[in-house]
Amino acid sequence: MREITVVAKDRIGLLADISELLSKNGVNIESVAVETSKRTAVIRVVIRQYEKAKAVLEKGGFKVVDVDVLVVRISEKPG
């Protein structure tokens, strides 16, 4: 999996626009994290279809940075 980071001006509906754009193009979001600082939003999206997601987001006018990530699946249980 890879992580795509989108850096954009923070605004209402930004995350919805990104997720809708990916959804309409058949890209599933595995994980998402959002941080804001003053007027800038940093949205980290972990996806399997890296090339497609990057192309879709860039075509949609978003600034995209990509990063390799390691995903470890563990069972969820107490302790």
SVG drawing of the C-alpha trace seen along z (x, -y; Angstrom):
<svg xmlns="http://www.w3.org/2000/svg" viewBox="-19 -30 27 41">
<polyline fill="none" stroke="black" stroke-width="0.4" points="0.0,0.0 1.0,-3.6 0.1,-6.8 -0.8,-9.8 -0.7,-13.2 -2.8,-16.0 -1.9,-19.5 -4.6,-22.1 -6.2,-25.3 -8.5,-24.2 -12.2,-24.6 -15.5,-23.0 -16.1,-20.0 -12.5,-19.4 -12.4,-15.9 -15.8,-15.1 -14.5,-16.4 -11.4,-14.2 -13.3,-11.1 -16.0,-11.6 -13.5,-12.1 -11.7,-8.9 -15.0,-7.0 -16.3,-8.1 -13.1,-6.7 -13.3,-3.3 -10.5,-4.0 -11.1,-2.6 -9.7,-4.4 -8.1,-2.0 -7.3,-4.7 -7.5,-8.5 -6.1,-11.1 -6.6,-14.8 -4.6,-17.6 -5.1,-21.3 -2.8,-24.2 -4.1,-27.7 -5.5,-27.7 -3.8,-24.6 -5.1,-21.0 -2.9,-17.9 -4.9,-14.8 -3.2,-11.5 -4.9,-8.7 -3.7,-5.1 -4.8,-3.3 -3.9,-0.2 -4.4,-1.8 -1.6,-4.3 -1.1,-5.2 -4.8,-5.6 -5.5,-7.6 -2.5,-9.9 -3.6,-10.6 -7.2,-11.2 -6.3,-13.6 -3.8,-15.6 -6.3,-15.8 -8.8,-17.1 -6.4,-20.0 -4.9,-18.7 -1.3,-18.9 -0.2,-15.3 2.9,-13.9 3.3,-10.1 5.0,-8.1 5.5,-4.3 3.9,-3.0 4.0,0.3 0.6,1.6 0.5,4.3 -2.8,6.0 -3.3,7.2 -6.2,8.6 -8.2,6.2 -8.4,7.6 -7.9,6.4 -4.3,6.3"/>
</svg>
